[in-house]
Amino acid sequence: MEYLNQVRTVLFIQVLNSFVSGVFAVALPLMMKERNIDIVVMGFVFASMPLIMQFGRMFFATVSDFLGRKPFFVSNGFFGVFSGLIYYFAHTPVEFLFGKVVEGTRDGTLWAVNRPFLLEKNGGHWRILVYLRAVMYVAFGVGSLLAGFFVVWFLFEGTMMFCALIGVFVVFLSFLLVSGRKKRFSVKEALHFLDFRKKKRVFKIFLVPFFALGLSWGFRGGFVIPLFLDSYGFAAETIGLIVGLQILLAGVFSYLFSKSRSVRRLILLSGVLYLVTFLLLGFLGSVFAGVLLIGYGFVEGIAGVGQEGILSKITSKDSYGTDIGLLMMGVHVGETLSLALSGLLISMWGFVVPFLLTASTYAVFSVASYFILSE
C-alpha cells in the first residue's frame, strides 16, 4: 500500500509539472511575440533551457543516487513557483532567458529523480516508464489545450501566476514522499558512476543516435510549432487545442503500445511515420497542417514507448539516475544546437527547412537504434 501511495504521489507530481509545461509550451511563444521578442532571439532564449536542464539533471541525478530522491522533488516545486513568477514580470529577452534558466532547473530536478524513483519501486521493469510517459503526455496535452483559453480569460500575467501557484502545491505533495536516503555521499563513487569507461559498449554507442534525437526535437520543439500555427492565423485557443489534442493522442497511444514486446519495431515504425509527417507538413495548407499535427500524436506515442524501452535496457540498476542523465546528455546538447538554429532558419527560409531537418535527423536515430538493438 505504501509503495502504491508513493508511486501515485510521484505520478501526480509529474501530472502537475507536465500540465504547467503544456501551458508554457503554448503561452510563452505567443507571449514573447506579443512583447516584441525577435524570432531569432527567441530561438536562443529557448535553446538555453535544454542545457541548463541537462547539467542540473546530471548533478541532481548523481547526488540523488546517494542521498535519495525526496529533496529534489521538493526543490522542483520551489523552482516551479519561481519560474511562474519570473515569467509574470518578464518583458525583455534577458528576463525571459532568466525564466528559462529557472524553468530548466525545475525540469532538471524532476527528471533527475522521477524515472529512477519509479524503477526502484517497480523492480526495474521498463513499462512503469511508459506509464510515466503516458501520464506526462496527457497532462501536457491538457495544459496545452487549456493554455489558449487561460490567455484569453486571465491574460498572460494571470496564466503565469496560476502556474506559480501549482508549484506551491507540488512543494506540499513532495513532503509526503518517504526520504529514502540511500548511503553516504562519496565523490569517488560518484565519479565512478560518471566514468564512461565503466559503461557497457551498447550504452556508449547509443550516445550518437540520442544526439540525433535531440537535434530532431529542437528543430520542431520549443516555440516552433506554436509560431508555425500562428503564422497560419490560428487564434491562441485553436493553437492550444491542436497542440493539446496532439499530446493527448500521444498519451493514449503510448499506453496502448506499452504492451508491445518489440521495442525495435516501434522505433522503426515511428521513424517512418515521423519522416512522412514532417516532410509533408511545411507544404500543406492551414487546415491540413492542423489535422496532420493532431495526427502526429499517434507517432509521438509510439516513439515514446520505444525511447523508454531503450533507456530501461541499457542502464544499470545501481546508478539509474546517473546513467539516464548521461544518456540524455547527448539529447539535450543536440536539442540546444537545433533550437538555437531554428529561429535563424525560420527567419531566412520559413518553417519548411526546420521540418525537413527534424525529419532527417529522427530517421538517423530510428534506423541506428533499430540496428544497434539487434546486436
N, C-alpha and C positions, 0 to 999 in steps of 0.2 A: 504493500500500500504506500509506504514511504517512497519507494522507487517511482511508483506511478505519479505521485504528487510532485516529486522533484522534476520528472520529465515534463509533466504538464506545465509546471511553472516556467521552465526554460522555454518551452514551445510558445507559451503566452507572451513571454518577454520578446521572443522572436517576432510574434504577430505584431506587437506594438511598434517595434523598431522598423519592421518592413512596411507597416502602414504609413509611418512618418516618411520613410524613404520614398514610398509611392507618391505621397503628397508633394515632397520636394522635387521629384522627377518631372512632374508636370508644372508645378507652380514656379519653381526657381528660374527656368529658362525664360518663361513669359514675364516674370518679374524683372529679370535683368534686361530684357528687351525694352520693357516699358520705361525703365530707368536709364535708357540710352547707353547700355554697355555694348561696345562693338563686338561683332560675332567672332573676330579673330582673338580679341582679348578674352572673350567668353571661353573659347577653346582652351586657352592657357589656364584660366581660373579652374575649369572643370578638370584639367589634366593634373592639377596638384593633388587632388583627392586620392587617387589610387595608390600613389607612392606613400603619402602620409599614412594612409590606412595600412599599407603593407608593412612599412617599417615599424609602426606601432604594433601591428599584429604579431610580427616576429618577436619583438621584445616581450610583449604580454604573454604570448604563447609559451615561450621558453621559460619565463618565470612561473607561469601557472602550472607547468608540468611538475614543479617542485612545491609551490605554496598552495595549490588548489585553485579552483575556478571562481569561487564566490566574489572575491574583491573586484574582479574585472566586470562581472555583471553589474555590481553596484556602481562602479565608475562609469559604465556605459550609460546608466540613467542620468548621471550628472552631466556628462558631455552632451546628452540629448537635450537637456534643459538649456545649456549654454549655446548650442548651435541654433536653436529656435530663436533665442533672444538676440543673437548677433544678426541673423537674417532680418529680424524685425526692424533693426535700426540701419541696415546696410543700404547705401546708395552709390558707393564708389567701387571700382574694381578691387582696391585693396581691402575694403570691408567685406566684400563677397569672398575674396581669397581667404581672409581670416576665418570666415564662416565655413569654408570648405575644409580648412585645416582642422577645425574643431569637429566637423561632421566626419571627416576621415578618421580622426582619433576615436570618435564614438563607434564607428563601424569596426575599427581595429580591435577595440576591447571586446566587442561581442564575438566577432568571427575568430578571435584567438581561442575562445573557450567553448563556443556552442557545440561545434562538431565533436571535439574531444570529450566534453561532458556527456553527450548522448552516446558516443561509442563506448565509453567506460560503463555507463549504466546498462547498456544493451549487449555487452559481451563482444563488442567489435563488429556486430552484424551490419552490413552496409545499407540495408533497407531503412534503418532509422534515419540515415542521412537523406534518403529520398523523401521521407515524410517531412523532415525539416525543410527541404527544398520546396515541397508542395505547400507547406504552411507559409513559407516566405512568399511564394508566388501569389497565393490567394490574398494574403494581407497587403502585399504591394499592389496587387490589382485593385482591391477595394479602395486603397488610399489614392491611387491614380484616378480611379473612376470618380471619386468624390472631390478631388482636388479642384477641378474647374468650377464646381458648384460652391465650394468653400470660398474661392477667389471672388465669385460673383456676390455671394451672401455677406462675407466678412472682410472682403478686400484682402490684399496680400498681407497687410500687417496683422489682421485678425487670424489669418491662416497660420502664420508663423508662431503667434502666441499660443494657439491651440496645440501646435506641435511641441512647444516647450513644456506645456502642462502635461502632456503624455509622458515626457521624460521624468517628471516628478513621480508619476505612478510607477514607472519602471524601477526607480530607486526603492520604493517601498516593497515592490514584488521581490526584488533581489535579496532583500533581507530575510525572506522566507526560505532561502536555499541553505542547505547544510554546508558548513565551511569547507569540509573535505580537504584540509591541509594534508599534503602527501608526505613530504620529507623536507629536511633542512636544505636550504638553497646552497648549491655548490657551483661555483664558477667553472671549475674543472669539468664537472659532469655536464653542465650546460653547453660548454664549448664542444664536448664530445657529441652531444645531440646535434649540434650545428655543423659538425665536420662532414663535408661532402664525401670524403674518402671512406667513411664508415657506412655510407648508404649503399643499398643494392644497385646493381647495374641498371635495372629497369627504371628505378627511381631517377637516376641521373639522366637517362635517355629521355624521359618524359618532360624534362625541363624545356626542351626545344619545342615540341608541339604545344605545350602550355603557354609558351611565349607567343606562338602564332595565335592561340586562342585569345590572349589578351589584346593583341593587335586587332583582331576581329571585333571584340567587344567595344573598343574605343571608337572605331570608325562608324558604329551605329548607335553608340551609347551616349550617356550624359544628356547634353542639350540637343543632339542631332534630330531625333525623331519628333519631339515636340515642335521644334522650329521648322522641320520639314512639313509637318501638318499645318502649322501656322502660315507657311508660305502659300499654301493652297486656299487660305482664307477660312479655315475651320475656327470656330469660336472656342474659348477656353473649355467650356463644358463638353464640347464634342471631342476635343483633343483628349481630355481626361477619360471620356467614355471609351474611345478607341484603345488607348494605352491600357486602361483598366480591364477591358474585356479580353485583350490580348494576354495579359498576365494571369487573369483568372482561368482562361483556357489552358495556359501553361501549367497551372497548378492542378487542374483536373487531369490532364494527360500524364503529368509526371506521376501522379498517384496511380492511375490506371496501368501505366507501363512499369511501375515499381516491381510487379510480379514477374517481369521478364527475366529469363535466366541468361540471356546473351547480351552482355554489355557491348561486345564488338559490333553486333548487328545494329544496335540502337545508335551507336556512334556513326556508323556508315550511313544509315538511313537519314539521320538528322543532317549529315553533311550534304547529301544530295538535295534534300528539300530546302536547306538553308541557301545553297548555291542558287537554286531556281528562284527562290523568293527575292533575294536581293539583286540578282541580275535583272529581274523584271521591274522592281519597284521604282527605280528612277525614271522609267519611261511610260508610266501609266497615268491616266487622268486621276483627278482627286477622289472620285467615288471608288474606283477600282483599287487605288492605293490604300485607302482606308480599310476596305474589305480585306485586302491582302495582309495588311499589318495585323488585323484581328486574327486572321487565319494563321499567321506566323506563331501564335501562341501554341498551336499544336506542335510545331517544330521545336520551340523552346522547351516544351515539356519533355519531349523525347531526349533532347540534348542534355537536359539537366540530370536525368536518370543516368545516362552514360557517363557524364563527368563525375558524379558522386560515386558511381561504381568503380571508376579508375582510382579515385582517392582512397577508397577503402582497401583496394587490392594491393597498393604499393607502399602504404605507410606502416610503421611499426607500432605495435600496441604499447611499447614502453615510452614512446615520445610522439603520440598522435598530434599534439598541438604544434610542436616544433616541425615535424615532418610536413604536415599540411601547410604550415606557414612557408616553409622553404619551397615547396612545390608551387605555391601560389605566387611566389616572388616573381617568377617569370611572367605570369599572367598580368600582374599589375604594372610591371615595367613596360610590357608591351602595350597595355591599355593607356598608360600615361603618354607614351610616344604618339599613339594614334589619335588620342583625344586632342593633344596639342596641335597635331597636323590638320585635324578635321575642320576647325574654324577657318584656317588658311585655304584649304582646298575648296570649301564651300564658297568662300568669298570670291575665288577665282573662276571656278567651273561649275558651281552649283552642287546639288546633292548626289548626282549620278556617280561621280568619282569615288566618294567615300563608300557608297553602296557596292560598287564593283570591288573595292579593296576589302571590304568586310566579307564578301562572298568568297574571294580567292584565298584569303588568309584562313578562314574557317575550313575551307576544303583541305588545306595543308594539315591543319590539326586533325581533321576527321580521318583522312587517309593514313597519316603517320600513326595515329593511335590504333587504328584497325590492325595494321601490320605488326606493331610492337606487341600488342596483346596476344598475337598469335604465336609468339615465340615461347 
